[in-house]
């Protein structure tokens, strides 16, 4: 492979998948109300082959919901591993590394496919078990193009923006699911992105 090809492969995430299993690249942003978000930009190198495998080999589900007396399509597709596909060996390895770091089993892996800029998710808190809402931890690995990941105080307020794409890792912890909510807003133009979410069944409801 020529030097130019090596540079292009690196820029587009096409090199051999790898990540820091010690998670030393995580940087914590403390939030009010005993909450925090850890972030490692570019945590997963070589994300594109994993994106392609999950995108093509997963059984994706569409959903609809009733809003204002009419039924609308949920603007993204969802799936879970291993129920809807084999995933990739790196996903299990990342789950194990997260378990070592945060001292809990990340035994629930779900996926969301944002096909373009019109796909989104509104402000929400994740569906935790009520007795764990103030202690739950959720990690999100972003594959594919970057989107804005916003957090704000529950019920409204000034939002904080994080990037979510190109192999970035975000971990919400502390009382985030009690006092904060998050969203991925629509944008005028964006390529596809897959969100890989790691949770513990001790903290979160299984749907």
Buried (B, 14 or more C-beta within 10 A) or exposed (E): EEEEEEEEBEEEBBBEBEBBEEBEBBEEEEBEEBBBBBBBBBBBBBBBBBBBBBBEEBEBEEEEEEEEEEEEEBBBBBBBBEEBBEBBEBBBEBBEBBBEBBEBBBEBBBBBBBBBBEBBBEBEBBBBEEEBBBBBBBBBBBBBBBBBBBBBBBEEEEBBEBBBBBBBBBBBBBBBBBBBBBBBBBBEEBEBBBBBBBBBEEBBEEE
